[in-house]
């Protein structure tokens, strides 16, 4: 055999081996624990969602998902850890709506929200309630808009910080309705809710689980929900979109992503198993107890949601002049 032939055959073998190796590794995946990085502290709503999903997804994959809490920098610490991890299927990340706010708040993060990640699946979404104190002369979204127009800037809504989603939900409402309801800053719901009940602030965008008893006791009024569909928990309360602001949506969604370059067979299996567990009644019920409506999706649907929300919230953040805190 000529030397050139030997070299050619050897090169072909190497090329074939290189091409097959990733597929072989994907076929064996997972053969060790998977790290699931969460950008918020233990005990937070995102952490609870992550642990519900991790336990069930681990069972379906036959491996443990180790939840790692890496809070800080509005989630950027965790997001950077996922972006820079090996793209081998052994590092996943929890993301939520805050992931889509960061590009508009700072240009210094060491990751690209689109190019640095591979979307896996949505997990679920938590709508807010647009709630008012019972004495407010507004029972519908159109009433709120009319009331705000009658006294520009005089009506108020509670918020826990200028870059929080509850604040942005109110600013999006203002923007789409062409009105000015003034945000009033609070440190948290423990100060916000008593003032809402007493009428010291007119409205607030609040989460469903802790607010539901107050609605049932008529201590606050539920005007509308901020999701694209009505909440199963409050089926008689309309969405803001159907009540007059078509296209309005502001929800805290949760999802899973992976480092860019993660093998397609691994991403496909992750998506299949995640969607399957989200369709299990026990999982949907566990998520519903913390105010999250299970929402299976394809990777493409998650990718579209990320891109749409980056643009939507950039428009709100820029027009409001909000800077990173």
C-alpha positions as YAML, in Angstrom:
chain: A
units: angstrom
residues:
- id: 1
  name: UNK
  ca: [0.00, 0.00, 0.00]
- id: 2
  name: UNK
  ca: [1.37, 3.37, -0.99]
- id: 3
  name: UNK
  ca: [2.18, 5.95, 1.69]
- id: 4
  name: UNK
  ca: [-0.34, 8.43, 0.27]
- id: 5
  name: UNK
  ca: [-3.05, 5.76, 0.45]
- id: 6
  name: UNK
  ca: [-2.18, 4.97, 4.06]
- id: 7
  name: UNK
  ca: [-2.34, 8.65, 4.96]
- id: 8
  name: UNK
  ca: [-5.68, 9.03, 3.20]
- id: 9
  name: UNK
  ca: [-7.20, 6.01, 4.98]
- id: 10
  name: UNK
  ca: [-5.87, 7.17, 8.35]
- id: 11
  name: UNK
  ca: [-7.29, 10.64, 7.82]
- id: 12
  name: UNK
  ca: [-10.64, 9.19, 6.86]
- id: 13
  name: UNK
  ca: [-10.71, 7.08, 10.03]
- id: 14
  name: UNK
  ca: [-9.89, 10.09, 12.20]
- id: 15
  name: UNK
  ca: [-12.54, 12.21, 10.50]
- id: 16
  name: UNK
  ca: [-15.14, 9.50, 10.94]
- id: 17
  name: UNK
  ca: [-14.20, 9.08, 14.60]
- id: 18
  name: UNK
  ca: [-14.45, 12.82, 15.24]
- id: 19
  name: UNK
  ca: [-17.86, 12.92, 13.55]
- id: 20
  name: UNK
  ca: [-19.24, 9.95, 15.46]
- id: 21
  name: UNK
  ca: [-17.93, 10.87, 18.91]
- id: 22
  name: UNK
  ca: [-20.47, 13.63, 19.72]
- id: 23
  name: UNK
  ca: [-23.33, 11.41, 18.58]
- id: 24
  name: UNK
  ca: [-22.02, 8.52, 20.66]
- id: 25
  name: UNK
  ca: [-21.71, 10.76, 23.73]
- id: 26
  name: UNK
  ca: [-25.25, 12.04, 23.17]
- id: 27
  name: UNK
  ca: [-26.54, 8.48, 22.94]
- id: 28
  name: UNK
  ca: [-24.97, 7.63, 26.32]
- id: 29
  name: UNK
  ca: [-26.25, 10.82, 27.95]
- id: 30
  name: UNK
  ca: [-26.88, 11.21, 30.84]
- id: 31
  name: UNK
  ca: [-24.43, 8.97, 32.68]
- id: 32
  name: UNK
  ca: [-23.76, 11.29, 35.62]
- id: 33
  name: UNK
  ca: [-25.61, 14.03, 37.59]
- id: 34
  name: UNK
  ca: [-26.71, 17.18, 35.80]
- id: 35
  name: UNK
  ca: [-26.15, 20.66, 37.29]
- id: 36
  name: UNK
  ca: [-29.24, 22.90, 37.24]
- id: 37
  name: UNK
  ca: [-28.20, 26.49, 37.93]
- id: 38
  name: UNK
  ca: [-30.84, 28.80, 39.44]
- id: 39
  name: UNK
  ca: [-30.30, 32.58, 39.50]
- id: 40
  name: UNK
  ca: [-32.25, 33.22, 42.69]
- id: 41
  name: UNK
  ca: [-31.90, 32.24, 46.37]
- id: 42
  name: UNK
  ca: [-33.16, 29.03, 47.96]
- id: 43
  name: UNK
  ca: [-36.80, 29.41, 48.94]
- id: 44
  name: UNK
  ca: [-37.62, 31.96, 46.23]
- id: 45
  name: UNK
  ca: [-40.51, 31.25, 43.86]
- id: 46
  name: UNK
  ca: [-38.08, 30.47, 41.02]
- id: 47
  name: UNK
  ca: [-36.14, 28.10, 43.28]
- id: 48
  name: UNK
  ca: [-39.34, 26.27, 44.25]
- id: 49
  name: UNK
  ca: [-40.25, 25.86, 40.57]
- id: 50
  name: UNK
  ca: [-36.73, 24.63, 39.80]
- id: 51
  name: UNK
  ca: [-36.86, 21.99, 42.53]
- id: 52
  name: UNK
  ca: [-40.31, 20.75, 41.49]
- id: 53
  name: UNK
  ca: [-39.05, 20.31, 37.92]
- id: 54
  name: UNK
  ca: [-35.58, 18.99, 38.87]
- id: 55
  name: UNK
  ca: [-36.93, 16.16, 40.99]
- id: 56
  name: UNK
  ca: [-39.36, 14.99, 38.30]
- id: 57
  name: UNK
  ca: [-37.03, 15.52, 35.33]
- id: 58
  name: UNK
  ca: [-34.28, 13.64, 37.14]
- id: 59
  name: UNK
  ca: [-36.62, 10.67, 37.56]
- id: 60
  name: UNK
  ca: [-37.45, 10.66, 33.87]
- id: 61
  name: UNK
  ca: [-33.78, 10.91, 32.83]
- id: 62
  name: UNK
  ca: [-32.52, 8.39, 35.38]
- id: 63
  name: UNK
  ca: [-30.03, 10.88, 36.85]
- id: 64
  name: UNK
  ca: [-30.04, 13.46, 39.64]
- id: 65
  name: UNK
  ca: [-30.47, 17.12, 38.75]
- id: 66
  name: UNK
  ca: [-28.40, 19.01, 41.31]
- id: 67
  name: UNK
  ca: [-29.95, 22.45, 41.93]
- id: 68
  name: UNK
  ca: [-27.27, 25.12, 42.41]
- id: 69
  name: UNK
  ca: [-28.42, 28.54, 43.63]
- id: 70
  name: UNK
  ca: [-26.22, 31.34, 42.30]
- id: 71
  name: UNK
  ca: [-28.07, 34.58, 43.07]
- id: 72
  name: UNK
  ca: [-26.78, 38.06, 42.41]
- id: 73
  name: UNK
  ca: [-26.52, 40.79, 39.77]
- id: 74
  name: UNK
  ca: [-30.18, 40.40, 38.76]
- id: 75
  name: UNK
  ca: [-29.49, 36.82, 37.67]
- id: 76
  name: UNK
  ca: [-26.43, 37.60, 35.57]
- id: 77
  name: UNK
  ca: [-24.06, 35.51, 37.73]
- id: 78
  name: UNK
  ca: [-26.06, 32.36, 37.06]
- id: 79
  name: UNK
  ca: [-26.66, 33.18, 33.41]
- id: 80
  name: UNK
  ca: [-22.94, 33.69, 32.81]
- id: 81
  name: UNK
  ca: [-22.15, 30.37, 34.52]
- id: 82
  name: UNK
  ca: [-24.47, 28.54, 32.12]
- id: 83
  name: UNK
  ca: [-23.23, 30.43, 29.08]
- id: 84
  name: UNK
  ca: [-19.60, 29.50, 29.84]
- id: 85
  name: UNK
  ca: [-20.22, 25.87, 30.86]
- id: 86
  name: UNK
  ca: [-19.30, 22.91, 28.68]
- id: 87
  name: UNK
  ca: [-21.98, 22.26, 26.05]
- id: 88
  name: UNK
  ca: [-22.33, 18.59, 26.95]
- id: 89
  name: UNK
  ca: [-25.80, 18.41, 28.47]
- id: 90
  name: UNK
  ca: [-24.54, 18.35, 32.06]
- id: 91
  name: UNK
  ca: [-25.29, 22.01, 32.79]
- id: 92
  name: UNK
  ca: [-28.76, 23.51, 32.51]
- id: 93
  name: UNK
  ca: [-30.08, 26.87, 33.61]
- id: 94
  name: UNK
  ca: [-33.37, 28.20, 34.91]
- id: 95
  name: UNK
  ca: [-34.30, 31.50, 33.30]
- id: 96
  name: UNK
  ca: [-37.27, 33.75, 33.82]
- id: 97
  name: UNK
  ca: [-38.59, 37.02, 32.46]
- id: 98
  name: UNK
  ca: [-35.74, 38.95, 34.15]
- id: 99
  name: UNK
  ca: [-33.41, 37.28, 31.62]
- id: 100
  name: UNK
  ca: [-35.01, 39.42, 28.90]
- id: 101
  name: UNK
  ca: [-34.63, 42.66, 30.89]
- id: 102
  name: UNK
  ca: [-30.85, 42.53, 31.30]
- id: 103
  name: UNK
  ca: [-29.89, 43.52, 27.72]
- id: 104
  name: UNK
  ca: [-31.79, 46.80, 28.17]
- id: 105
  name: UNK
  ca: [-30.40, 47.53, 31.64]
- id: 106
  name: UNK
  ca: [-26.71, 46.88, 30.99]
- id: 107
  name: UNK
  ca: [-24.37, 46.15, 28.09]
- id: 108
  name: UNK
  ca: [-21.60, 44.75, 30.28]
- id: 109
  name: UNK
  ca: [-22.76, 41.17, 30.78]
- id: 110
  name: UNK
  ca: [-20.41, 38.45, 29.49]
- id: 111
  name: UNK
  ca: [-23.06, 36.63, 27.50]
- id: 112
  name: UNK
  ca: [-25.46, 37.20, 24.63]
- id: 113
  name: UNK
  ca: [-29.07, 36.26, 25.55]
- id: 114
  name: UNK
  ca: [-29.62, 34.82, 22.08]
- id: 115
  name: UNK
  ca: [-26.25, 33.50, 20.87]
- id: 116
  name: UNK
  ca: [-24.87, 32.14, 24.18]
- id: 117
  name: UNK
  ca: [-27.71, 29.73, 24.92]
- id: 118
  name: UNK
  ca: [-29.76, 26.89, 23.48]
- id: 119
  name: UNK
  ca: [-33.46, 27.09, 24.47]
- id: 120
  name: UNK
  ca: [-34.92, 23.88, 25.90]
- id: 121
  name: UNK
  ca: [-38.51, 24.50, 27.02]
- id: 122
  name: UNK
  ca: [-40.88, 26.80, 28.79]
- id: 123
  name: UNK
  ca: [-41.96, 25.60, 32.24]
- id: 124
  name: UNK
  ca: [-44.80, 27.91, 33.18]
- id: 125
  name: UNK
  ca: [-45.98, 31.43, 33.77]
- id: 126
  name: UNK
  ca: [-47.32, 33.44, 36.70]
- id: 127
  name: UNK
  ca: [-49.68, 36.27, 35.82]
- id: 128
  name: UNK
  ca: [-50.20, 39.27, 38.04]
- id: 129
  name: UNK
  ca: [-53.52, 40.67, 39.16]
- id: 130
  name: UNK
  ca: [-54.25, 44.32, 38.55]
- id: 131
  name: UNK
  ca: [-55.83, 44.93, 41.94]
- id: 132
  name: UNK
  ca: [-57.28, 48.04, 43.54]
- id: 133
  name: UNK
  ca: [-58.53, 49.06, 46.93]
- id: 134
  name: UNK
  ca: [-62.30, 48.41, 47.24]
- id: 135
  name: UNK
  ca: [-63.26, 52.07, 47.29]
- id: 136
  name: UNK
  ca: [-61.66, 52.98, 43.96]
- id: 137
  name: UNK
  ca: [-64.26, 54.22, 41.49]
- id: 138
  name: UNK
  ca: [-63.11, 51.73, 38.86]
- id: 139
  name: UNK
  ca: [-64.32, 48.17, 38.37]
- id: 140
  name: UNK
  ca: [-62.98, 47.49, 34.88]
- id: 141
  name: UNK
  ca: [-59.87, 48.21, 32.80]
- id: 142
  name: UNK
  ca: [-61.81, 50.86, 30.87]
- id: 143
  name: UNK
  ca: [-62.84, 52.47, 34.17]
- id: 144
  name: UNK
  ca: [-59.17, 52.61, 35.24]
- id: 145
  name: UNK
  ca: [-58.16, 54.23, 31.96]
- id: 146
  name: UNK
  ca: [-60.98, 56.80, 32.19]
- id: 147
  name: UNK
  ca: [-60.11, 57.59, 35.81]
- id: 148
  name: UNK
  ca: [-56.44, 58.09, 34.93]
- id: 149
  name: UNK
  ca: [-57.30, 60.37, 32.02]
- id: 150
  name: UNK
  ca: [-59.53, 62.50, 34.22]
- id: 151
  name: UNK
  ca: [-56.60, 63.31, 36.54]
- id: 152
  name: UNK
  ca: [-53.25, 62.67, 34.78]
- id: 153
  name: UNK
  ca: [-50.52, 61.56, 37.20]
- id: 154
  name: UNK
  ca: [-52.81, 61.69, 40.25]
- id: 155
  name: UNK
  ca: [-53.65, 57.97, 40.35]
- id: 156
  name: UNK
  ca: [-50.99, 55.61, 41.71]
- id: 157
  name: UNK
  ca: [-49.82, 52.01, 41.61]
- id: 158
  name: UNK
  ca: [-47.47, 50.30, 44.04]
- id: 159
  name: UNK
  ca: [-44.14, 48.90, 42.86]
- id: 160
  name: UNK
  ca: [-41.13, 47.27, 44.51]
- id: 161
  name: UNK
  ca: [-38.42, 48.76, 42.32]
- id: 162
  name: UNK
  ca: [-38.00, 50.46, 38.94]
- id: 163
  name: UNK
  ca: [-36.66, 47.36, 37.16]
- id: 164
  name: UNK
  ca: [-39.07, 44.83, 38.68]
- id: 165
  name: UNK
  ca: [-41.61, 43.12, 36.46]
- id: 166
  name: UNK
  ca: [-44.54, 44.41, 38.55]
- id: 167
  name: UNK
  ca: [-43.34, 47.96, 37.88]
- id: 168
  name: UNK
  ca: [-42.81, 47.27, 34.19]
- id: 169
  name: UNK
  ca: [-46.32, 45.75, 34.00]
- id: 170
  name: UNK
  ca: [-47.71, 49.08, 35.20]
- id: 171
  name: UNK
  ca: [-45.53, 51.10, 32.83]
- id: 172
  name: UNK
  ca: [-46.57, 48.86, 29.92]
- id: 173
  name: UNK
  ca: [-50.21, 49.51, 30.86]
- id: 174
  name: UNK
  ca: [-49.52, 53.26, 30.88]
- id: 175
  name: UNK
  ca: [-47.75, 53.09, 27.52]
- id: 176
  name: UNK
  ca: [-50.40, 51.04, 25.74]
- id: 177
  name: UNK
  ca: [-53.31, 53.05, 27.19]
- id: 178
  name: UNK
  ca: [-51.66, 56.43, 26.69]
- id: 179
  name: UNK
  ca: [-52.12, 57.41, 30.35]
- id: 180
  name: UNK
  ca: [-49.99, 58.25, 33.38]
- id: 181
  name: UNK
  ca: [-50.58, 56.30, 36.59]
- id: 182
  name: UNK
  ca: [-47.73, 57.16, 38.92]
- id: 183
  name: UNK
  ca: [-45.62, 54.36, 40.46]
- id: 184
  name: UNK
  ca: [-45.06, 54.53, 44.22]
- id: 185
  name: UNK
  ca: [-41.99, 52.66, 45.49]
- id: 186
  name: UNK
  ca: [-42.25, 50.09, 48.29]
- id: 187
  name: UNK
  ca: [-39.64, 47.75, 49.72]
- id: 188
  name: UNK
  ca: [-41.93, 44.73, 49.51]
- id: 189
  name: UNK
  ca: [-45.46, 43.39, 49.74]
- id: 190
  name: UNK
  ca: [-45.46, 43.60, 53.54]
- id: 191
  name: UNK
  ca: [-45.66, 47.41, 53.19]
- id: 192
  name: UNK
  ca: [-47.44, 47.53, 49.85]
- id: 193
  name: UNK
  ca: [-50.50, 45.39, 50.63]
- id: 194
  name: UNK
  ca: [-51.66, 47.23, 53.81]
- id: 195
  name: UNK
  ca: [-51.49, 50.53, 51.92]
- id: 196
  name: UNK
  ca: [-53.47, 49.02, 49.03]
- id: 197
  name: UNK
  ca: [-56.16, 47.75, 51.41]
- id: 198
  name: UNK
  ca: [-56.34, 51.16, 53.12]
- id: 199
  name: UNK
  ca: [-56.45, 53.09, 49.84]
- id: 200
  name: UNK
  ca: [-53.20, 54.95, 50.41]
- id: 201
  name: UNK
  ca: [-52.21, 53.66, 46.98]
- id: 202
  name: UNK
  ca: [-54.83, 53.12, 44.28]
- id: 203
  name: UNK
  ca: [-53.61, 49.97, 42.55]
- id: 204
  name: UNK
  ca: [-50.94, 47.31, 42.50]
- id: 205
  name: UNK
  ca: [-49.77, 44.46, 40.29]
- id: 206
  name: UNK
  ca: [-49.69, 41.53, 42.70]
- id: 207
  name: UNK
  ca: [-49.22, 37.78, 42.44]
- id: 208
  name: UNK
  ca: [-52.20, 35.46, 42.78]
- id: 209
  name: UNK
  ca: [-51.49, 33.05, 45.69]
- id: 210
  name: UNK
  ca: [-51.04, 35.61, 48.51]
- id: 211
  name: UNK
  ca: [-53.70, 37.95, 47.12]
- id: 212
  name: UNK
  ca: [-56.47, 35.40, 46.58]
- id: 213
  name: UNK
  ca: [-57.66, 35.39, 50.24]
- id: 214
  name: UNK
  ca: [-57.79, 39.21, 50.21]
- id: 215
  name: UNK
  ca: [-59.95, 39.12, 47.07]
- id: 216
  name: UNK
  ca: [-62.25, 36.52, 48.62]
- id: 217
  name: UNK
  ca: [-62.56, 38.65, 51.77]
- id: 218
  name: UNK
  ca: [-63.19, 41.74, 49.59]
- id: 219
  name: UNK
  ca: [-60.25, 43.58, 51.08]
- id: 220
  name: UNK
  ca: [-58.95, 44.24, 47.56]
- id: 221
  name: UNK
  ca: [-60.67, 44.18, 44.17]
- id: 222
  name: UNK
  ca: [-59.40, 42.10, 41.25]
- id: 223
  name: UNK
  ca: [-59.85, 44.21, 38.12]
- id: 224
  name: UNK
  ca: [-57.99, 42.04, 35.59]
- id: 225
  name: UNK
  ca: [-55.15, 39.57, 35.18]
- id: 226
  name: UNK
  ca: [-52.04, 40.29, 33.13]
- id: 227
  name: UNK
  ca: [-51.69, 36.96, 31.31]
- id: 228
  name: UNK
  ca: [-52.69, 36.12, 27.76]
- id: 229
  name: UNK
  ca: [-55.46, 33.86, 29.08]
- id: 230
  name: UNK
  ca: [-57.67, 33.97, 32.14]
- id: 231
  name: UNK
  ca: [-56.28, 32.31, 35.23]
- id: 232
  name: UNK
  ca: [-57.94, 29.02, 36.22]
- id: 233
  name: UNK
  ca: [-57.77, 30.31, 39.81]
- id: 234
  name: UNK
  ca: [-59.82, 33.42, 38.89]
- id: 235
  name: UNK
  ca: [-61.92, 32.32, 35.91]
- id: 236
  name: UNK
  ca: [-64.35, 35.24, 36.22]
- id: 237
  name: UNK
  ca: [-61.64, 37.89, 36.10]
- id: 238
  name: UNK
  ca: [-60.85, 39.04, 32.54]
- id: 239
  name: UNK
  ca: [-57.41, 39.59, 31.10]
- id: 240
  name: UNK
  ca: [-56.28, 43.15, 30.50]
- id: 241
  name: UNK
  ca: [-56.08, 42.30, 26.79]
- id: 242
  name: UNK
  ca: [-59.67, 41.15, 26.49]
- id: 243
  name: UNK
  ca: [-60.88, 44.02, 28.69]
- id: 244
  name: UNK
  ca: [-59.63, 46.72, 26.38]
- id: 245
  name: UNK
  ca: [-55.84, 46.67, 25.75]
- id: 246
  name: UNK
  ca: [-55.43, 44.14, 22.95]
- id: 247
  name: UNK
  ca: [-51.99, 42.52, 22.94]
- id: 248
  name: UNK
  ca: [-51.19, 43.35, 26.57]
- id: 249
  name: UNK
  ca: [-49.33, 40.62, 28.47]
- id: 250
  name: UNK
  ca: [-46.97, 40.82, 31.44]
- id: 251
  name: UNK
  ca: [-46.18, 37.53, 33.17]
- id: 252
  name: UNK
  ca: [-43.31, 36.10, 35.15]
- id: 253
  name: UNK
  ca: [-42.43, 33.05, 33.08]
- id: 254
  name: UNK
  ca: [-39.90, 30.33, 33.91]
- id: 255
  name: UNK
  ca: [-37.97, 28.19, 31.41]
- id: 256
  name: UNK
  ca: [-34.92, 25.97, 30.93]
- id: 257
  name: UNK
  ca: [-31.96, 26.71, 28.69]
- id: 258
  name: UNK
  ca: [-28.53, 25.17, 28.08]
- id: 259
  name: UNK
  ca: [-25.18, 26.40, 26.77]
- id: 260
  name: UNK
  ca: [-25.07, 27.11, 23.04]
- id: 261
  name: UNK
  ca: [-23.70, 24.13, 21.13]
- id: 262
  name: UNK
  ca: [-25.34, 21.47, 23.32]
- id: 263
  name: UNK
  ca: [-25.90, 18.47, 20.99]
- id: 264
  name: UNK
  ca: [-29.28, 18.47, 19.25]
- id: 265
  name: UNK
  ca: [-30.20, 14.90, 20.40]
- id: 266
  name: UNK
  ca: [-29.71, 15.96, 24.03]
- id: 267
  name: UNK
  ca: [-31.79, 19.11, 23.58]
- id: 268
  name: UNK
  ca: [-34.52, 17.06, 21.88]
- id: 269
  name: UNK
  ca: [-34.68, 14.56, 24.73]
- id: 270
  name: UNK
  ca: [-34.68, 17.31, 27.35]
- id: 271
  name: UNK
  ca: [-37.57, 19.01, 25.59]
- id: 272
  name: UNK
  ca: [-39.54, 15.77, 25.24]
- id: 273
  name: UNK
  ca: [-39.10, 14.78, 28.89]
- id: 274
  name: UNK
  ca: [-39.78, 18.29, 30.19]
- id: 275
  name: UNK
  ca: [-42.99, 18.63, 28.21]
- id: 276
  name: UNK
  ca: [-44.10, 15.18, 29.34]
- id: 277
  name: UNK
  ca: [-43.66, 15.99, 33.02]
- id: 278
  name: UNK
  ca: [-45.44, 19.35, 32.63]
- id: 279
  name: UNK
  ca: [-48.45, 17.48, 31.26]
- id: 280
  name: UNK
  ca: [-48.60, 15.23, 34.33]
- id: 281
  name: UNK
  ca: [-51.48, 16.35, 36.60]
- id: 282
  name: UNK
  ca: [-49.30, 16.02, 39.71]
- id: 283
  name: UNK
  ca: [-46.71, 18.42, 38.26]
- id: 284
  name: UNK
  ca: [-49.34, 20.92, 37.11]
- id: 285
  name: UNK
  ca: [-50.91, 20.83, 40.57]
- id: 286
  name: UNK
  ca: [-47.56, 21.30, 42.32]
- id: 287
  name: UNK
  ca: [-46.79, 24.32, 40.14]
- id: 288
  name: UNK
  ca: [-50.30, 25.74, 40.56]
- id: 289
  name: UNK
  ca: [-49.84, 25.76, 44.34]
- id: 290
  name: UNK
  ca: [-47.08, 28.36, 43.87]
- id: 291
  name: UNK
  ca: [-49.08, 30.34, 41.31]
- id: 292
  name: UNK
  ca: [-47.45, 28.94, 38.15]
- id: 293
  name: UNK
  ca: [-49.51, 27.69, 35.22]
- id: 294
  name: UNK
  ca: [-47.65, 24.84, 33.48]
- id: 295
  name: UNK
  ca: [-46.78, 25.72, 29.88]
- id: 296
  name: UNK
  ca: [-45.03, 23.13, 27.68]
- id: 297
  name: UNK
  ca: [-43.34, 24.47, 24.55]
- id: 298
  name: UNK
  ca: [-40.92, 23.71, 21.76]
- id: 299
  name: UNK
  ca: [-37.40, 25.21, 21.82]
- id: 300
  name: UNK
  ca: [-38.43, 27.45, 18.91]
- id: 301
  name: UNK
  ca: [-41.41, 28.80, 20.85]
- id: 302
  name: UNK
  ca: [-39.17, 29.63, 23.81]
- id: 303
  name: UNK
  ca: [-36.65, 31.30, 21.49]
- id: 304
  name: UNK
  ca: [-39.43, 33.43, 19.98]
- id: 305
  name: UNK
  ca: [-40.68, 34.40, 23.43]
- id: 306
  name: UNK
  ca: [-37.22, 35.52, 24.52]
- id: 307
  name: UNK
  ca: [-36.76, 37.67, 21.41]
- id: 308
  name: UNK
  ca: [-40.25, 39.17, 21.70]
- id: 309
  name: UNK
  ca: [-39.84, 40.01, 25.38]
- id: 310
  name: UNK
  ca: [-36.39, 41.56, 24.89]
- id: 311
  name: UNK
  ca: [-37.91, 44.00, 22.39]
- id: 312
  name: UNK
  ca: [-41.10, 44.61, 24.39]
- id: 313
  name: UNK
  ca: [-39.37, 45.38, 27.66]
- id: 314
  name: UNK
  ca: [-36.60, 47.38, 25.95]
- id: 315
  name: UNK
  ca: [-39.26, 49.75, 24.59]
- id: 316
  name: UNK
  ca: [-40.77, 50.16, 28.08]
- id: 317
  name: UNK
  ca: [-37.41, 50.52, 29.86]
- id: 318
  name: UNK
  ca: [-36.02, 53.04, 27.38]
- id: 319
  name: UNK
  ca: [-39.16, 55.17, 27.30]
- id: 320
  name: UNK
  ca: [-39.24, 55.23, 31.12]
- id: 321
  name: UNK
  ca: [-35.51, 56.04, 31.38]
- id: 322
  name: UNK
  ca: [-34.86, 53.13, 33.74]
- id: 323
  name: UNK
  ca: [-31.22, 52.34, 34.52]
- id: 324
  name: UNK
  ca: [-29.63, 49.26, 36.12]
- id: 325
  name: UNK
  ca: [-29.92, 49.36, 39.92]
...
